[in-house]
Amino acid sequence: MENQTYAIVDLETTGHSSQQGDRIIQIAIVLMKDWKVISTYTSFVNPGKKIPYFIQDLTHITDKEVHDAPPFEKQAQQIYELLQDTVFVAHNTDFDLPFLQAEFKRAGLPKWFGKHMDTVELSKILFPTAYSFKLQDITMELGIRLAHAHRADDDALATAYLLKACWEELLSLPLVTIEQLHQRSFRLKSDLSQLFLDAIHIKRKQPNDSGSHLYYRDIALKQPMKIEKTDSEKLYYPSSFQEKEKLFEEAFNTFEVRPDQFKMMDAVWQALVTKQEIMTEASTGIGKTLAYLIPSIIFAKKNHCTVGISTYTSHLLDQLLQEELPKAEAVLKTKVSTAIVKGMEHYVDIDRMCDLLQVKDDSYDENFTKMQMVVWLQGTETGDLGEITLSGGGQYFVDKIRRTQTTSETHHKSAYDFYLQALSNCKDADLVVTNHAMVLADLGREEPILEHLNGWILDEGHQFLQAATLRDEKIFSYTQWKYLIGQIGSTETHKIEHAFYLCMQEEDKIPLRQLLALEIQFQDITKLFDHAVHELLHQLPLQKGKHRQNKQSFLLTNIELTQPFGVEFSRKLTHWLNLAESITTTYLRYPDELSMKQQANLADWQYQLRELKIRLAEWDAIFLRHQENDTAWLEIDTRSMPGSLHIFKRPVRVEDSITNVLQSFRQKTGIVWTSGTLTVPNDRRFIANQLGLSENVPLYQFQAPKSYYDGASVYIVDDMPDIKKVTQTAYIESVAEAIVQTVLATEGRCFVLFTAQDMLRKTVELIQETGTLDDYMLFAQGMSSGSRMRLLKMFQRFEHSVLFGTNSFWEGVDVPGDALSAVIVVRLPFSSPEESFFKAKAERMTSQGLNSFYKLSLPEAILRFKQGFGRLIRSSHDKGVFIVLDRRIETKSYGSEFIEALPDIPVKKVSLEHMVFELEDWYNKD
């Protein structure tokens, strides 16, 4: 919009609802024209009420600061006039604009009319790979200064520069991409259409810049980058301590020599050179990743071959590529060619995407996700759908465009296939970086993808067990089944325009009676499904009475089902799928006779059939195929039946799967298992045995220098009650008191680790009821909204905060520096004896004459305990306390094994009162 003035607005308020009496405490308006700030308006506002403490903590605006400020009514007219003839812009206009409109109304002013633009909506479209779209996160990612988040003046100015960054990013896109955005922009929530149109006018006047892109079926794709091996003549392995020290000192300004890091480098190098299999346990502080990266890179380059590195989660994979690999390149003064490869389903199917782009009349979520996709496609080099940050219903659309064998067979050869490109890059790379699931998936391939690799580093090696278990896991979800059945729908209710719809218009190809038979059969199958689920629920031995648990689980073998259960449903659905696919095949023979929309609908129908086949295979695996190594259990919440019904089937042991996948590499290449937790004090080979590794595979342990843990202490609170001798309520009261006292002494920055969600919830609710921590932000897994990573980000953002977590927070969470002062262990992390999967493994051990407590329960708990401690000290400059509230660590004979598993640091057994005095003294020394 030429000569358009944008009014970028930000409000700080006492809460979220003006209707409930919340008021503005600060307002800022930045006026921008020709993408330059021309003026600003900012003012505190007296809300006429006290500002809640958590708002003061969030905004750093106190009652004192607003005491002498004018109320909104005194400023309303001036603000109203400032907004005239402008486009209203805010980072989440759904909050700022309605709140301001309500305040205008309260001040006796008419409703403000004009166009509005939401920078959340706009930045999600233009920066689809950004980690987060919260203002402080997206501005940090784009390098926009935001001095004080949640202050209206700073937020408004940052939003103004975010708007400008969005405009510049828009102009950098190919013309065809901007045109597609404009076509779809009329269905957005804010008025962005004119912005896209302005960009089109400018782009059409510019020279064609198609050199960096290729065009396929009207979408722009980035030109693929070919990986090439680089020169390696000057590289050699630094054998001596002095050579290693020199390399590291030249690469880093401040480098602390860690002798065991150098020892681990030597062990990895020898394993690769001699084609040996080894295990390496490296404590926090070793610099484990560099210790395996440097020898791997040198080995690959010197031998003109490729080394594979596998880790467990995407977070760890990203950390490896973005943080650790550049360090290794700096040490070796060389560029490393790296290929990332994941399973086929991680990649986008370009043809499927193009088919669905033909459909214009889709929902807001689907339309919005398509806009994100066309922006992402012109910039991605990998085609990995995990790069996109999705919102709302975007996940369902993305699932439809995943690369699969089926979709690839039904389309003509795409001009560019990201998955095949990733495989091609593997052959020419120094390093292939992948995940455990991909390594295990190679087991089932007729033509293995990774067989050419000349060495393996299996990082987070203990998680290979989990990956192998989940690879063979089968899940029945009632909700997923009902959703899929509803998507297929029927011709009578027109739930979805699918192949039936197409066929009804082309009776010459398929007789109408055949279609009606298919329809009737599907209705019968739906009834059969509902009947089977009803029969299953009817047989459940549900707990009754006032002491019953809402969430209950049962081993499938303990449920008396009619045998053979599910056979008739499986048989009829298989027959129906065969008939439906034959009809689909008929129409695939006449693609030129179908409109673009009909082709897209047909492709959507194929997706539904494919999903139904996958679900049917899971049904058969759970109910019809019983193997001795498998266990199956059912979980349900009695408050939501049958919607909460889930059935899981997993292998109890996975040694054979792991052995099979690695057998072709053994003796031919070096294999290095590495992790921070591979051993427990009285069972060094606990993980090795579960992985099925031979006794001949040596296990090396590398420890950080004792000085690394100078800032750490362990406290065992010895006046806590014995949980076996008091009620759960009394124990929770004591736990809550200990948490409160610790938080007050350390001024927050605490992790509190539980083993059960029920105890976590009751403890947090009790603390909230007492109001003793009202001055702190409490984030609780399963209670506060958001993912694990989001809770962690929120915890780090607030100075006075506490994070309550269960299972997943025991491992893989990094909180460096002052953001974490204490880790509180409420209970030793034993698995619940009643947890179905654990129970099945324990029963198997008992049947073999083994003590399941000492051979399974205790080692698993000690490993989690070690992982929990690993959250606390992430660098030699960190300081913090590890507090254990569970008295079993001192009263039980096995308790000493938990202490032995920790580094050599002071362990103090003290009363809660004594510990609090020491903590207050320690944390006030600074």
Beta strands, then each sheet from edge to edge (+ up, - down):
strand 1: 5-13
strand 2: 24-33
strand 3: 36-44
strand 4: 87-90
strand 5: 116-118
strand 6: 213-216
strand 7: 219-222
strand 8: 277-282
strand 9: 307-311
strand 10: 338-340
strand 11: 431-435
strand 12: 455-458
strand 13: 474-477
strand 14: 551-555
strand 15: 630-637
strand 16: 646-651
strand 17: 670-675
strand 18: 699-702
strand 19: 712-717
strand 20: 750-753
strand 21: 777-780
strand 22: 801-805
strand 23: 822-825
strand 24: 880-884
strand 25: 907-910
sheet 1: 3+ 2- 1+ 4+ 5+
sheet 2: 6+ 7-
sheet 3: 10+ 11+ 9+ 12+ 17+ 8+ 18+
sheet 4: 13+ 16- 15+ 14-
sheet 5: 21+ 22+ 20+ 23+ 24+ 19+ 25+
end
